Each structure stands twice: as C-alpha cells, then as structure tokens.
Amino acid sequence: MEQPLAPKTHGQFTQRYPSLAKAWEEIAEAGRQGPLDAETQRLVKLAVAIGAMREGAVHASVRKARAMGIETEAIEQVVALSASSLGMPSTVASYTWVRDVLDKE
C-alpha cells in the first residue's frame, strides 16, 4: 500500500519540530497494536475524525483509505453511521469533506 503524500504544511511542521513528529509516530504505532486489521483501523480513524469535526483529518483519512483500496461505499457508510450521534448538520459537513477527496479521483 502506497501512502498518499502528506500536505506540504505537515512536512514543514515535522521538519521544524522533529521530536514532536517522532512522538506522534510512536503514538500512532502504539495505537496500531491490537486485533483490528488495517482497513478497520483506518475506518475507525475516519470515524474519530468525523466525530471530532476535524476537516483536515477527515481529508487525510479518506485519502489513506482510498490508497488502501477501501471502497467508496464503506467510507460513506462511516459518514452515515455518524448521523445518529452527530446530527444532520455535522454529518452533512463531514460528508462534504469526504466528497472533497472522492470527487478529485
């Protein structure tokens, strides 16, 4: 699986703060330990990004999910599942962020 390129600002930030970048990667690696497969982990991370209303994280999660071969329908189901917890305005906002990435394909 080839990871999509991170945004330019991410690279600038990690160059400026390499110890934060290292700590961030160690936290991410620790979170990957467990029984969930990589695709499920990615969809969970998308759901967390949606729930936290983090547009950039939603964009990144969708890019990474598509790079892993996760189908559009699974990504959109995560958005649909969020409706009962987040309500329609937040869900629709999240859907637009998902579509931002999918529509560029």
Order of alpha helices (4+ residues) and beta strands (2+ residues): alpha-alpha-alpha-alpha-alpha-alpha
